[in-house]
Amino acid sequence: MRGGFVLARAHNRVEAEKDPTAHAERLALSEAGRASGYERLVGATVYSTVEPCFMCAGAILLARPARLVFGARDPRFGACGSLADLPRDGRLNHRLEVVEGIRAAECAGLLREFFRARRGGRLRVRGGRR
């Protein structure tokens, strides 16, 4: 979002496109670049349901938005505070404001439902499958 306008929206298409890089954030960044006519999203805010992974955090940094807002942390793959904190890493030439936890419970619920549906309603138990 920039200047009150939504530049792009996307959702995960990894399985549909058989593309391991087809994460929602990466797809939205590509679409936003095309929509704005420029690869840099200066002044924009990127919104995500879940904490971006390393690939998506890197892509967000390359796009140069001003802010990232996400709901639920991702302790397994998150690169914006969980496993690493790329957006605020002083060694990089671009940093951005990160706001996390916005509607966290709702976002975590959406993710649980997504993965439950993906598994066909089966519950996964640590250490094995049910």
C-alpha positions as CSV (number, residue, x, y, z in Angstrom):
1,M,0.0,0.0,0.0
2,R,1.3,3.4,-0.9
3,G,-0.5,6.8,-0.6
4,G,-3.7,5.0,0.6
5,F,-3.8,2.8,-2.5
6,V,-3.4,-1.0,-2.6
7,L,-0.8,-1.7,-5.3
8,A,-1.1,-5.4,-5.3
9,R,-2.5,-8.5,-3.5
10,A,-1.4,-12.1,-3.6
11,H,-1.6,-15.4,-1.9
12,N,0.7,-18.4,-1.7
13,R,0.8,-20.2,-5.1
14,V,3.7,-22.6,-4.5
15,E,1.7,-25.8,-5.1
16,A,-0.5,-24.3,-7.9
17,E,2.5,-23.0,-9.9
18,K,4.9,-25.8,-8.8
19,D,7.2,-23.0,-7.9
20,P,9.0,-22.9,-4.5
21,T,9.4,-19.2,-4.9
22,A,5.7,-18.4,-5.4
23,H,5.2,-17.0,-1.9
24,A,2.5,-14.4,-1.4
25,E,5.0,-11.6,-0.5
26,R,7.2,-12.2,-3.6
27,L,4.2,-12.4,-5.9
28,A,2.7,-9.2,-4.5
29,L,6.0,-7.4,-4.8
30,S,6.3,-8.3,-8.4
31,E,2.8,-7.2,-9.1
32,A,3.3,-3.9,-7.2
33,G,6.4,-3.2,-9.2
34,R,4.5,-3.7,-12.5
35,A,1.5,-1.6,-11.2
36,S,3.7,1.3,-10.1
37,G,6.0,1.1,-13.1
38,Y,9.0,1.0,-10.8
39,E,10.9,-1.8,-9.0
40,R,11.3,0.3,-5.9
41,L,8.3,0.7,-3.6
42,V,9.6,3.7,-1.7
43,G,7.2,4.9,0.9
44,A,5.0,1.8,0.7
45,T,3.9,-0.5,3.4
46,V,4.0,-4.3,2.9
47,Y,1.3,-6.3,4.8
48,S,1.6,-10.0,5.4
49,T,-0.4,-12.5,7.4
50,V,2.7,-14.3,8.6
51,E,6.3,-13.2,9.3
52,P,8.1,-13.3,6.0
53,C,10.7,-16.1,5.4
54,F,14.4,-15.3,4.4
55,M,13.6,-15.2,0.7
56,C,10.6,-12.9,1.1
57,A,12.4,-10.7,3.7
58,G,15.2,-10.3,1.2
59,A,12.9,-9.4,-1.6
60,I,11.1,-6.9,0.6
61,L,14.4,-5.2,1.4
62,L,15.3,-5.1,-2.3
63,A,12.0,-3.3,-3.0
64,R,12.8,-0.6,-0.5
65,P,9.4,-0.1,1.2
66,A,9.2,2.1,4.3
67,R,7.4,-0.5,6.5
68,L,6.5,-4.1,6.9
69,V,3.4,-5.1,8.9
70,F,2.7,-8.7,9.8
71,G,0.3,-10.6,12.1
72,A,1.7,-14.0,13.2
73,R,5.3,-14.9,13.9
74,D,6.8,-17.9,12.2
75,P,9.2,-19.5,14.6
76,R,10.3,-22.1,12.0
77,F,11.1,-19.9,9.0
78,G,10.6,-16.2,10.0
79,A,13.4,-13.8,9.1
80,C,11.9,-10.6,10.5
81,G,12.4,-11.3,14.2
82,S,12.1,-15.0,14.8
83,L,15.2,-16.8,13.3
84,A,16.8,-13.6,12.1
85,D,15.9,-10.0,11.7
86,L,16.9,-9.0,8.2
87,P,14.8,-5.8,8.0
88,R,16.6,-4.3,11.0
89,D,20.1,-5.7,10.3
90,G,22.6,-2.8,10.5
91,R,24.9,-4.6,8.1
92,L,22.5,-4.1,5.2
93,N,22.1,-0.8,3.3
94,H,18.3,-0.6,3.8
95,R,16.3,-1.1,6.9
96,L,12.6,-0.7,7.4
97,E,10.2,-0.3,10.2
98,V,8.6,-3.6,11.3
99,V,5.3,-3.7,13.0
100,E,4.3,-7.2,14.2
101,G,1.4,-8.8,16.0
102,I,-1.4,-6.9,14.3
103,R,-4.4,-9.2,14.6
104,A,-2.0,-12.0,15.5
105,A,-4.6,-14.5,16.8
106,E,-6.7,-14.0,13.7
107,C,-3.7,-14.5,11.4
108,A,-2.6,-17.6,13.3
109,G,-6.1,-19.0,13.0
110,L,-6.1,-18.4,9.2
111,L,-2.8,-20.2,8.9
112,R,-4.0,-23.2,11.0
113,E,-7.1,-23.5,8.8
114,F,-5.1,-23.2,5.6
115,F,-2.8,-26.1,6.7
116,R,-5.7,-28.1,8.0
117,A,-7.4,-27.9,4.7
118,R,-4.2,-28.6,2.9
119,R,-3.8,-31.8,4.9
120,G,-7.4,-32.8,4.1
121,G,-8.6,-32.1,7.6
122,R,-6.1,-34.5,9.2
123,L,-4.4,-33.4,12.3
124,R,-0.7,-33.6,12.4
125,V,1.0,-34.8,15.6
126,R,4.6,-34.1,16.4
127,G,6.8,-37.1,15.6
128,G,4.4,-38.6,13.1
129,R,1.2,-38.5,11.2
130,R,-2.2,-39.3,12.2
